[in-house]
Amino acid sequence: MNKKIGFGIIGFGSIAGHHLRAINDLEHAHVVAVSTRNTSKLVGNKDLDGVKIYSDYDQLINDPEVDAVSICTPSGNHLEPAVKAAGAGKHVIVEKPLEIDIERSKEIIAACEKHQVKLACVFQNRYAEDYMTLKKNVDQGSLGKLVLGNAYIKWFRGQEYYDTSDWKGVLSGDGGAALINQSIHTIDLLLEVMGPVKSVRGKITTLTHDIEGEDLGVAILEFESGALGTIEGSTSIRAGFPEKLEIHGEEGSVILEKGELVHDLNGKVLKVANESESGASDPMAIDYKLHSAQFKEFVDNINNNTEPRVNGKEAIKSVEVINAIYKSSRENAVVYLS
């Protein structure tokens, strides 16, 4: 019989609401506690009726009703609560990215392995039905040998998006900006489809925002298979366009726009992507239903002792590539990953 997993959410910024609703939609999970430095902002939140509120995440981690923690702190603050939670025997699911650099990401992975708890990272776009169809076609060889993969994330964020946050666009809190925050979801899909990356040549810049991180980044990737790839990620493109993933093989191509297949193997236009549910210009326009799909799988992983699809070793791949783009830009050189 499946146990009903009690979740604690650490950090309660904008994305935490998606986690809260996604968990509470599930039959075998519920949120029992949340922690945030500023508990006053939660007063009157009807979604938190019956949920324990802590100002210190140590209290949440030590709560015996908490079986698993969902970490929604700023990206550069994922490590400490993740390691503490693992040490207390709690399963860990972390909002993307796993952490802002490779070493901090590896520490999270090591802690969860040491204490034998499940670790997952939220890349909910992997659970979109059309993306899974695309991935199945690639795995079955329908496209033939892959030759080119492209990730385009031409989004827009106004200056107020950064000004109203103490960590977005700040290197210590965000690790960068447009690539590691907004573009990482589509980069993750590109890497899962195209496979391991051999080398990266990248360039980042900051053109339209007053931030430490980049608001525009481009890169050329060489995959171990011999295929090439490109990444274009930005928060400076008015008025923001839906993210796009293009996968090209010797036998055909598929194009995914905003999570929907818009071109089939023969280049036929299947449909025009819906206007809703894209974060192109509004970070909160994204629905939480794909989060529910990933959290459901995570609950099943805990109850059945199986490995999460987006485990630590999967989640670190996008961090490695994005950090390689940053390094390539700093050093004006090709960076080799393998």
N, C-alpha and C positions, 0 to 999 in steps of 0.2 A: 504494500500500500504506500502510495507516495505521501511523503511528509509535506505539510504546508510550511514553506520556507519563510522565516521572518527576516526581512531586510531592514538595514539601517542605511540611510542616505547621509553621506558626509559632504557638507557644502550644499548651500541651497540658493544658487544663482539661477539664471533663467533656464538652463537645461535640466535642472533637477526636477522641475515640474513634469517634464516628459518621462523621466525615470519613475516618478511617483505614480503617474497615471498608467504607465506601461505595466508596472508591477501589480498594481491593484486590479488590473483587468484580468489577471491570471487566476485560475482556479486554485493552484497550489502555491500561491505566494501572497504575501501582504507586507506592507510597510509598517513596522512597529515603532520606528524612531527616526528622527532626523537631528542633525547637529549643524549649527551655524554660529558664527561669531556674533552675529546681530540677531538675536532671537525676537526682537521687537517687530521686525519686518514680517514675521509670520503670524502676528496677531490678526485674528479674523479670517484666516485662510481656511475655508470650509473643507478643502481637500485634506486638511491635517486633523480633522476631528478624530479624537481617540488615539492620535499618534503622539508618542513621547518626544519632547523637545529638549535637546541638550545644547548648552553653549560650548561644551568641551567634547571633542570627538573621542577622547579616551573613555568618557563615561558611556558613550554609545557602543564602543567596541567591547567594553566589559559588561554590557547588558546581556544577561543570559538568554533573553528572548531573540536576540539578533544572531542569526545563523550565517548571514552573508552581508557584506557591505557594498554599497554602490558609491563610488568616489566621484564627486562632482565639484571638487575644489579646482582652483585655477591649474592649468596644465603643469606648471612648474612646481606645484605642491601636491602631486600625486604620490610621490615616493614615500613620504613619512607615514601617512595614514595607511597606505597599502601594506607596508612592512609591519606596522603595529597590528593591523587586523590579522595578517597571516600568522603572526606570532601568537595571537590569541585563539587561533584555530578557526577563524572566520574565512569563508570563501570570499573572493574579491572580484568585482567587476568594475572596470575603470572607464570613465568617459574618455574618448580619444583626445589627444594621443596618449599612448601608454605613459610616456613622460617626454620631457623636451629634449633629452639627449640619450645617446646609446647607453652610457654607463649607468645612468639613473634607471633606465628601462631594465637593464640587466639585473640591477639590484632587486627590483620588484619580482622579476621572474625567479631569481634565486631564492628569495624569501618564501614565495609560494611553493616552490619545489621542496625546500627544506622542511616546511611544516605540513606538506602534503594536503594543501587546500587547492580548490579550483581557482584558476585565474582566467578571466576573459576581458577583452577590451571592446568598447562599443563602436562597432563599424556596422551600423544597422543597414546600410545600403546593400550589403552582401545578401540580405534577406528579401530584397525586392524580387517579385516573381519574374519580371522580364530579365533582370540581371542573371538570375539563376538559369533561365533559358539560354541566354547568351553563353554562360559558362559551360553548360551542358553541351552546346553545339561545338564549342572549342575542344572540350575534353573528348568528344566523340570523333574529332577529326573532320568535322563538316567543312571547316574553312581551309583545310589542308595545312601546309606549313605556314606558320605565322611570320609575317614580314614587317609589319608596322603596327604600333599601338600609340594612340594619342589621347591625352587627358586635357580637356579644356575647361577651365573654371574661371570664367570672366564675369566676376560678381562685382557688386558695388556696396560699399559701406561709407556712410558719411563720417566726418570728423567726430561728430557727437557719439558715434558708436564707440570710439576709443576714449573720448574725453570723459564718458560716464563710467569708465572702468578703471580700476587701479592696476590691472594686469594685462589687458588685451593690447597687443602691439609692443609690450614691454619685454625685453629679452629674458629677464629673470623669471617672468611669469608666463610668457607665451612661447618662448624659445625662438621666436621670429614673428611672423604675422600671417600674411595671406596664404603661404604654402602650408605651414604646419597647423594652422587653425581652419581656414575655410577649404583649402584644396585637398587636404589629406584624405578625405573620404574617396574622392575619385582617383587619387593616386593609389590608394589601397586596392581599389578594384583593378586598376591597370596592372599592378604588380601581381595580383592573384591570377589574372588571366595570362599575362605574358611570361611570368616566371622570373627566376633570379636575374639580377642586374649585374653586369660585368663592370661598366664604367659610366660615369656621369660627367657631362660638361654643362655647367649652369651659370646663370647670371641673375642676380637680384638687384633691385633698386627701390628707392622710396621717392615717389614723384608727386603725390597729391595729398599726403597726410603728414601730420606732425607726430610721428611715432618712431620708435627705435627700430622696429622690425620692417620688413619689406611690404610694400603694397603691390609689387609686380615682380614676378619671377618666371623665368623660362629655362628649359633644360633640354638637352639631347641625351637620351639613354641608349646604351648598347647592352642588349640582353645577352646572357650566356648562350642562348640559342642561335645568336647571330642576327636576330631581328633588331630593328631600331625602334625608338620611341621618342615622343616629345611630350613635354608638360608646359602648359601656359596657365599660370594662376595669378589672379589679381583681385583686389578690392577697389580698384580705381576705374572700372569700366562702367560708365553710365549707359543705361540705367540698370545694368545688370542683366546677364543672359543666362538661361538654364545651363547647368553643367553638362558636358558631353563626353562620352567615352566612345572612341572609334577603334575597332579591331579589324585589321586587314590581313587576310591570308591569301595564299596563291589560288585558292578555289573560291574565294568570295569575301565579303565584308559584312560586318554588322555594326550598327550605330545605335548607341543608347543615349537618349537625351532625357535628363531629369528622371532617370530610373526607368524609362519606357523605351522599348525597341521601336525605332522610327524608320530603320532601313533593314531589309532582310539580306540574305546571302547574295542575291543577284542584283542588289542596288535598288530594289523596288521600294518605294515609299509606302510604309505600312500605315502610318498615322502621324499626326502632328501632336507633339506632347502637350498635355493639358497645361493650362496657365497656373493652376494652383500647386501648392506643395513644393515650391522651390525656394531655397534660401538665397536666390540670386540677388535680391535687393532687400529682403526682410529675413533676418535670422530666425524669427519665430514663426515663419510661414510653413515650416516643415512639420508634418504630422508625426505623432508618436507611435503609430501602429507598427512600423518596422522595429521600433524599440521593443514593443511587446513581443514580436516574433523572436528577437534575440534573447530577451529575458526568459521567455518560455523555454528556449533551448538550454539556457544556463540553469534553470531550475531542474530540468530533466537531467542535465549533466551531474548535478549534485545528488539527485535522488538515485540515479542509476550508475554513478561512478564512471562516467564517460568523459572524454576530453572535449572541451569547448572548441567549436570550429575556429573562432578567432581567439586563440590562446595567446600567451605572451610571445611565443616564437613567431606567430603570424603577425601580431601587432607591431613588433619591433621593426619589421621590414620597411614600413613607410617612414619610420623615424630615421632609419639608416640612410635611405635614399634622400630624404629632405635635408638631413644634416650634411650629406655629401654635396648637395647642390649649394648649400651655404658655404661649405669649405671651398668648392670649386670657384665660386664667385670671389671669395676673399683672396685666393691664391692665383686666380686667373690661370687655372690649370685643370686638366682632366684628373678626376679622382677615381681610382680603381677600388671596387668593392670586393672583387674576387680575382 
